[in-house]
Amino acid sequence: MLINGIEIDLAKLEKPLLLVKEDEELLFRQLIQSTLEHELIQCQLALSTRKTISLVRDFWLAMYKDREKLYINSEHALLYPIRLIIFELVTQDDYFKRLSKKSFGDEWLSLIYAVVLLQFVLQWIKERFSDNQEVYEALILLYRNSDDNVDDQTSPSREQSIGQAIAVKAIRSEVRENSQEFASLLYQTYNFLHYLHDIEEEKETNKLPSIKNVEDTLNRFYKKRYTTNKSTITG
């Protein structure tokens, strides 16, 4: 599938961080393909590369499935340290747990939650480290498609491994030192998703609106409720 001018095979995403069944993989592929066909530019960071779509799948599965039945695939987790630290920091938060309770068993709601949540988180990370060249060079593959043909079986070079380790340490440290700010980010994301529900209640329907129709709302929400600089949520 063509995404941001780059061909990405949705059947060849990075390996999942969680243990996942074949039918769950197929379901996600069907859901994400339908979503990507709508060109959701307001969630460009979350849906821009093979890596970020793989992380959307991780969040989607964590929201869709019973938490008691979620298990980290330790073999896969070792391959993707940056994905793993982002996943762990977000899913340990109480607001993520609240969202997952609401979306449990609902494949579409889980996907919408996962996409919007990851968009907010990646924007925050991008802003925090855009001036730190050492860290940003390791993170840049989250935001660019240059690595989409990389073979997962190929071990990273020593330099890449060092870069990933530095990025993981920096992300963990940034969240720890700015714990209230990070918690506020997730809280505002939680509120925004409630806002989508409120919009839909006014329409007297039981489905959330298409994300495609809320680009301005996403940007207004980000500027008013969470401002670290002048960037919009669309990146």
N, C-alpha and C positions, 0 to 999 in steps of 0.2 A: 504494500500500500504506500502511496506517495504522501509523505508528511514533511512539510516545510521544504519541498523540493528534493527530498531524499527518499529513496525506496526502502521501506522497512517491512520485513516479513513478520507479521504478527504471530506466526506460528514458531518464530525463532527469537522470541524475547530472551532476556537473560533468565537464568534459572530462578525459580521462586525461592524466597527466603523461608517460606512455610511449607510444610508437607501438604501437598495438594493432590486431589484425585483428578483423573483424566477428564471426567465429565465437568468438573469445576473449571479446568483449564479451557475447555471448549466453550463453556458458558461465558467466561470472561472474554474470550476472543470475539464471540458474537456481539457481546455488549459493547466492547470498545470499538469494534469496527463500525458499528452503527453510529456511535458517538463521534468518531473521527470524521465520518462522512459529512457531518454538519459543520466542519471547520470552526471549532470553538476557539476563536482567536483570543477571547478574554481569559482563557485558561491555557495560554500558549506554553508557559513553562512546564506545566504538569503533563502536557501532551506533545512535547516537542522532540523527544529522542527515545531510542530503544530503552535506555536506562530509566528515564522518568516514567515511561509507560509500564515498565516492569515494577517500579515502585508503586504506581497506582494499583497494579494487581495485588501487591502485598497488602496495601491498606484495604482494598476492596475485600479481600479474603478475610482479613481480620475483623471487618465490620459485618460481613455476610454470614460468617459461621459462628457457631457456639464457641465462646472463649475457652470453654473446658476442653474443646477438641482441636485447639490450635497448638501446633508444635513447630518449633524452629528446626529447619533442616540444617544441622550443624555443618555438614559438608559444603552445602551451597553458601551458607553464611560466611565462611572463610574466604570465598571468592569475591565477595562484594562488601568490604568493610564500611564504605561510605554509605551505601544503601542501608546497611544494618544499623549503623548508629542513628541515622535519621528515623528509621522505623522504630527503634527502641525508645528514643526520646519522646516521640509523638504518642506511641501506643501506651506508654506508661502514665500519660496524663489523664486526670479525671474526666476532662471534657471529651477526650476521645472515647473513653469508656461509656460516657453518657450517650454519645452519638451512636456507638456500636449497639447499644441496647435498643435504640429507636429503629436502627436499620437491619437488625438481625433477621435473616431469612428473606429480606427484600432485595433482590439482586440489583434493581435499578436504583433504588434509594441508596444502597451501599456504594454504587459507582459514583453517583452525584456527590455524595459526601466525600469519597476518596479523592476525586478530582479537585474539588474546591479546596479541601484541606491541604492537599499537596501543593496547590498553586500558592496559597498563603505562605506555607512553610518554605518553599523554594525561593520565593521572593525575599523573605526575611534573610535567609542564608546568603543569597546573592548580594544583598545590600551590606550585610555585615562584613563580608570578605572581599568585596570588589577592589578594595585598596591594598589588600594583602596578597602580593603576587605569588608568594610561595604556596599559600593555601589555595588561592583561586585557580592556579594552574592544575591542581589535582581535582578541583571541583568542576572545572569548565566542561568536562565530558558529560556532566549532568545536563548541560544546557546546549550542547552542540551535537550534531549528528556525525561528527568525524569518526567516531568509533563504532558505527553501526555494523560494520562488517568484520569486527574483531571476533575471532574464534574463542569461545568461552573455555576451550580446553588449553589455550595458550597461557602459560604462566606469565604474570606481569614481570617486567624487567625490575632489576634492583631499584632503579631510580623511581619507577612507578610505585613500587611497594613502599618506599620511603615517603613518597609524596602522599600516598593514601594514609599512611600512619600519621603523618603530620596533620592532614586534614581532619581525620577522626579525632585526634587529640584537641585540635582547635575548635571543632564544633562542640564537643563535649564541654570544653572549658568555657566557651562563649555562652552556652545555655546555662551552665552552672553560675557564672558570674552575672548573668542577666536573667535569672530565673523568673523574676516577676514579669519582665517584659515578654519572655517567651510564653509564660502562662497566660498573659494578657492577649497575646496573638491567638492562642488556641481558644481562649474565651470569646474573643470577637468573632472568630470563625464559627464557633458554636452559635453565637447570636445571629450571625448572618444566615446560617442555614435555617434557623427558626424564622427569620424574616421571609425566606422563600416560602416557608409553610404558611405564613400569614398572608402573603400575596395570593397563594393558591386557595386559601380559605375564602377570600373575597370572591374568587371565581366559582366557588361552590363545586369544586372537583377534588378528587382524592389523589391526583398526581401532581408532582412538582413541575413547575414550568421548565421549559427548555433552557439550558444554560446559555444557549445562543442568544436569547432575548434579554439577558441581564448584564451585558457588558458594562453599561453605564452605571448600573447599580453596584457592580463589583468595584469599580474604580471609585465611586463616591464613598462607598463604605470604607474602603481602604484609606482614603485621604482623611475622612472625618474621624474614624475610630482608631486608626493605627498609623502613625506617621513617624518614620525614622528619617526620611528624606522626601524629595519631590517625585520619586518614581511612582507610577501607577501599578496596580496589581498585574496588569497585562505585560509588564516587563518592557 
